[in-house]
Each structure stands twice: as C-alpha cells, then as structure tokens.
Amino acid sequence: MRDIIDRLSDWWDDGVAVGLATVVDTAKSAPRGPGAAMGVGPDGTVHGSVSGGCVEGAVYEIAREVVADGVPVLEHYGYSDDEAIAVGLTCGGELDVFVERLDRETFPHFAEVVDDIRTGLPVAVATVVDHPDAARRGRRIVLHPSEGRCTIKGSLGSDRADDAVADDALGLLAAGHNSVLTYGPDGQRLGEGMKVFVQAFAPQPRMLVFGAIDFAAAVASVGSFLGYKVTVCDARPVFATTARFPDADEVVVDWPHRYLAREHQDGRIDDRTVIAVLTHDPKFDVPLLSVALTLPAAYVGVMGSRRTHDDRVSRLREAGVTQDQLDRMSSPIGLDLGARTPEETAVSIAAEIVAARWGGTGAPLSSTDGAIHHTDAAVML
C-alpha cells in the first residue's frame, strides 16, 4: 500500500469511498508480495497493482462491487490449466487478494497511519480478512509503538483477539514483515477460522554511501529508486554538496568512520541498512570499515580494484579486523556486469544488494532451474 498511499490519502481526504485490493498471501512464483495494493477510485481510475497485470481486470470488477455494497471479499487466484486466457496467473503463482471499501467510516484512523508512514514512524495495521462471522471481516486495529509503549486503536471484535494479534503484529513490525496470521474465531492462538493480515510499515531502510564521487551520485539515484533513504557522507565539504547529489535524502560533511559510529550509537543502523564505501582511499576506508564490519548491516560493499582490495584487506587485518568480519565485505563491490560508466556501476551494485536481500545468485535466469522468486530471505517494506 505504501506506493499508492498518497493517492489513497487524497481520496480519503475528499471523503469519497474507494475500492482497495491488497495482496495478503502468495505462493510459488507470484509476481508481487504481500502488501502490494491497487486502489479503484470513484471515477473508475486505477492506481497500483496486485499482480503486474495478470488478475487486475477481475480485481477491478470486484472492487467496484465492494464499493457499492460495502461487503469485503477475500479472493484466491492461481493458474488456470483449462483456459489460458481465464482469470489466473500464467506464471504459475498463486495469491490471495483482500478487497475492501476504504472511506472514513470503514477506516477512521487511516489519516494517522498515513502521517506515521510519511514521518518515518513505525505503524502496523492488522485487518481481519476471513472469519466465520462475516460481520467481523474488514475489522482492524492500528498499532503505534513509541518509547516502549504501544497505542492500539480500533478493534477486531474482542479484547482477546485484540491482545493476541497486537502481540504478534508488534513482532512482525520489528522484523519489517507483512504476513497473514491464523487464530481461532476469538483470537485463540491454536485455533482456526480467523485470518488476520498484518501490514507492517517500518521506517524506510537506509543506504549509506561514503565518498562524494560521480559514482556515488549514480548509486544514490538507484538507491532512492529502490526505496532506500539515502545518505551521502564525505569529509570534504567542496565535494559533499546537495547540488551534486540531488537524489540523496541528506548529504553529510564528516569523517565517515566518525559519522557511522555516531549513527550506530544513536540506534539508526539496523539489519536492513546497506553501506557502500566508494572512497577507495586507505585513510578513509580502513577506519570506516573497522566500524562498518562490526555493525548489523545487511550489506557492506567496497569499491576498488583487486590490487586495492588486497592492500585494503592487509591494512584491515593490521587494524584488528577478524576474518569473519572480512568475510562480510563485498569487495570489489557489485556483480560482474561488465559495467563501465557510473550509472552502469550503480546498477551492478544495486543488483548485488538485491541478490543479497533475496538470496539470489546473480546468474542469468535462463541458465537456472526452479523457482524464480526467492522467499526465504528478509522482506523490506
């Protein structure tokens, strides 16, 4: 839903009812993951996508019906063997789509959710997508964790259900995962009958780019495109300027290792953070990597030739960096795409980050067998 939140907010502010379709569960090679959403406006316009085009036509018609009668629907879509042009996913995937009416009555706390997402505060929305009692489908709670406490707004129909789902939803929010949870009709943990979709809106993951060079501008651009909050840091004020890095969210003038250590101390580095070290200068690289390789970052990539890499490794060992820590370093940075230009190099770096995130090999899909989409790695929201 994050990618269409602005349009949904405009409709909500206007006080109109719209159809909201959300992917809540997937299997096999589904093209989009849980949380992907499509909104259908009062004038019939469509924003977003739930499958990249496979089932949008059918979902569109259901959304129009749901807006008219107010009854939410959970639909399952999969590949049709009998008729290739039938509604289904020709990629062989399967997905469950929850379609509901969104307006001020059905989701009174929507504006608060939007505000939290826009300001980077964590928020989770838990919605009943299936229940033996049709009246409880579409009910939801919104969780706003802050300073060790959590404010819960709305209700799933009982205190027992609210408490059980809230505990689990906070865990998903901490991990940055969207997921369907199954309970008994009144929130019994070992029961069945009630399915709740938890959409966790964790703050944007961070990309830290060290070294204010031309390659850094291209990496910042592709990082922003991938959904990261991008920071470019360099100790040289003449190079570290916002004019040179228009796609970065912030440009910091500071010694890289000092800035990174401070960000970690302040709790702003986590296991979704990616770090690209592009300085290839020992006086910056060694102290910076001595810090970076001890942090819980998802990725640490370092630019430089193979000769530079060998020299860097020797210097890091002398500085006390262990072999286990060195093994976390992707150096030389990026996948082997034959990249030459800053933009091509940025694509190779982005490709390696995506592969690390999802467990990809980087090999051409045409040379591999089995599932295209990897599902056993962390999800970034």
N, C-alpha and C positions, 0 to 999 in steps of 0.2 A: 504493500500500500504506500510505502514511502515515496515511490516515484510518481504517484499521482496525487499526493497529499495536498498540493496547492490547489488543484482543480476541485477536489472534493471539498476543500475548505471554502472555496468561493461559492459553491452550490449550497453548502450548509449555511453560510452567512446570508445568502439570499432567501433562506427559508423554504427552499424547494426540496421535494423528495426525489431521490435518485436511486438507481439500482447499483449495488456494489457486489461484485463477484470476486471471491478470494479463493485462491488455491490453498487448501488446508492439509492435503496429504498427497504424496506421489509414490509411484513405484516404477521400477525399470527405467527406461530412458525418457522420462517426462521432460519436456523442454524447459519448463520453468518450475522453480521450487516453491515450497510453502511460503505464503505471504505475498506472492505475485497477485496483482489485483487489476480489475477492469471496472471502470465506472461508466454508467449509462445515464446521461443527463436527461432532463425533462424535454429537451428538444430532439432527443434521439442521438445526440453526438456521443462518441465513444472515446474514452481516454484509458490508456493502459492495455494490458494483455494478460491472459491467463495461460495461453499455450503457444503463443507465437503464430496463431492463425488457424490451428487445427480445429478447435471447437468454438471459436469466438461467435460464429453465427448462431449456434444453438444457445449459447450462454446469453447472447444479446436478447433473444426472444424470451427466455426465462426471466431475465432481469426486468423486462417491460411488464411481464405478468406480475412479478413480485411487487413492483412499484404500485400496480393497480390494486392488488388485493391485500398487500401487506403480509403475506404468508411466506416466511423464508423457506428455502429449498436447499437440500444437500444432494448434489448430482455426482454420479460417478461416470467417468469417461475412459474408454480404452479402445484398442484397435478392433475394427470390425473385419472379420475374415470373410463374411458373406458378401459384403458390398464395399468396395474400396472407397467409394465416394460418400459412404454413410458417415454420420457423425462419429468421429473417433480419431485416435492418434495413430497416424500411419507410421510413426517412428517406433511403435510397439510399446510405448509407455502407457501408464495409467495415472489418472489424477482424480481427486475429489475436489469439487468446487462448491463452496457455500455461497448462495446468492440471497441477499437480504435488501430490505428497503432502508436507506440511510436518510434520516432527517432529524430535526431537533427533538422529536418525540421518541424515536427509537434509539437515539444515541445522544442524550443530552450533554454528555461530558466530552463530546468529540473535540470541541474547541480547545479544551485543556490538553488533550492528547497532542493536538497539532502544535500548541505552544511549547510543550516539552520537547517534541521532536525538533522543532526549529531552533530551540535554545540549547540543544545538546544534552538535555536531562534524560535519564533513563525512565522509561514508562512501558508498561505491559498491558495488553488488552486481552482478556480471556472471554471467549464467546461460546455459548452452548450451540453446537452445530447439529447435534442429534440427541433426541430424548424421547422416551415413551410418551411423555406428556407434551403434546405439540405446543402448548402454551409456553413452555419453557425454552423452546428453540429460539435463538436470537437474543436471549438474555445475556448480560455481560457484566463483568466487573473491570474496573480500571485501577491499576496499581501504580502509585507514585512513591518509590522508595527515596528516602532522604535522611541523611545523618543517622543511620542505624534504625530508623523507624519507617513504617510504610503506611501510607494513607490509601484506603480502599473505598472506591465509590461505585455505586450500583450494587446489584445482587443477582446471583444465579438462581435464586428461588428459596434458599435456606441458608442458615448460618453454617451448618455442617459442610455444605457444598462450597460455600464461600471460603471457609477456612482451609479446607483441603486443597482447593485449586490455587488459592493465594500462595500457600507454601511452595507448591510445585512451580508456579509461574515465576516466583522470585528466583528460583534456581535456574530456570530457563533464561531469564533476563540476565543473570550474572554471566551465563555462558554465551549469551548472544544467539540463542536458538529459537526458531519457531517450531511448534510441534502440536500434534493432536494428543490429548490425554484422555484416557478412558476411566470412568468411575461407575459405581452403582448409581441408580436413579437419584439418590440423595447425597451423592458425594462419597459413597463407600469406596475405599481405596482398592479393595479386592473384588469389587463388583463390576458389572457391565450394564450398558444401557444408555449412559450419558457420555457423550463425546464433547470435549471442550477444546477449542483451538486457541492456543496461546500465541499471540504475536508480540514478540519482544523487540522493542525499539531501543536498542542500546545506542549510546553515542557513536558517532562516526569513528571508524578505526583510523589510526594516524599513519601517515607516511612522513618520515623524517629524511630529508635529503641534505647531505652535508657536502659543501663545495659549490660555490656560486659560479659555475661554468656553463657554457652553452648546453652541454648535455643535461645539466640539472634543470634547465628551463623545459626541455622536452620531457624529462621524467616527471616533473611537477605537473605538466599538462596531462599526461596519460594517467598519472595517479589520481588527479581530480576527476578525470573521466570514469575511472574505476570506482569512484565513491569514497576515496580517502580524504581526510582532512590533511592537507599538505603543508608542511613547514620546511622552508629552505634556511639553512644556517651556514654562516661563514664568518670568520674573524675579520675579514677585510671589508670595511664599510663602502669602499668605492665600487665593489662588485655586488655586494648584498643589498640590492635596492628593489623596491616593489615594481619599479618600471621595468626591470629586467625579468621579473618573474610574475607576470600578471595573473597566472593561473594558480599561484600558491595562495593559501589562506593567510599565511603570515611569513614574513621574512625577518630573520633574527640575526643581529650582528653580535657574535660572541664566539669565544673559543669553543669548538664543537664538543670536546670532552666535558668542559665545564657546564655547557648548556644541557647536555644529555644527562649528566649526573644529577643536575637540579630537577629536571623533568621527572626522573625516576624517583627522587626523594619526595617530590610533591604528588606522587601517585598517578602520573599521566602517561606511564608506559605500561602496556599490558600485552597479553599473548596474541593480540591482533595487530600490534604495531609492526610496521615494516621499516627497515632502515637501509638507506642506500648511501654508501660512502663513495663519493666521486672525486675526492680531493687528490688522490694518489701522490701525497706528499708526506713523508715519514713524520715530520714534526706535528702534523695534524692527525694522521692515520693511527699511529701507534697509541698515543694516549686515548684517542676516541674509541678504538677497537678494544682496548683494555677494559673500557667501561661497557661498551655495547655487547660484547660476547658474554658478559655475566648477567645480562638482563633477560626477562622472559619474552623477548620479542619473537614474533613469528618468523622473521626473515632478516638476515644481515648480509647484504651484498656489497662487494667492494670492487671498484674499478681499478684496472691496471693491467699491464702486460704480464706474461708468465714470469719474466725476469723480475718485474716489480713485485709480483706475488711471492716469489721465493725469498726475496730480500725482506719483504714485509713479515713473512712467517718467522724468519730468523730473529728479527727485531722483537716480535711479539713474544717469542719464547724467552728471549733475554729479559723481557719485561715481566715474566712470570705467568704468562697466559698458558693454560694447560692444553693438552692435546684434545681433550673432549670439547673444550671451548673453541679451539681452532676448527674442529670438525663442523661446527655450526656455521662457519663462514662460507658464503658462496663467492668464490674468487678464482678466476676473473668473473665478474658479475654478468648475469644474463645467460640466455640459451644461445646455442650456436645457430644463428640465422644468417650468418654472413653479413651482419649489419655494418654499415659504414657511417652514415650520417647520424647526427644526434637523435633525430626522430626515429630512425630505424633501430638505433641502440636502445632507445627508450622502450620500443616495442619488445625487444628481446628481454629487457629487464622485467617489464610487466608480465611477459609470458612466463618467466621463471617464478615470479611471485604467485601468479595464478596456479601454476603447476604445484608449487609448494603448498598452497592453501587447500587444493582439492586432491592432492595425491596423484597428479598426472605425471606422465613420463617425459613429455616433451617430444615424443616420437610422432611422425605423421599418422593420423588415424587410419589412413589407407594401408598402413603396414602393421596394424594391430588387429586383434580379435577381441570379442567380448563387449561388455558394456562400454558405451561412450562416456556416460556421466559417472563420476566417482561420488559415492555417497557416504564414505566413511571418514571424511575429514571435517574440520570445523566449518561452521556456516558463518559468513559475515553478513550483517544486515545493512 
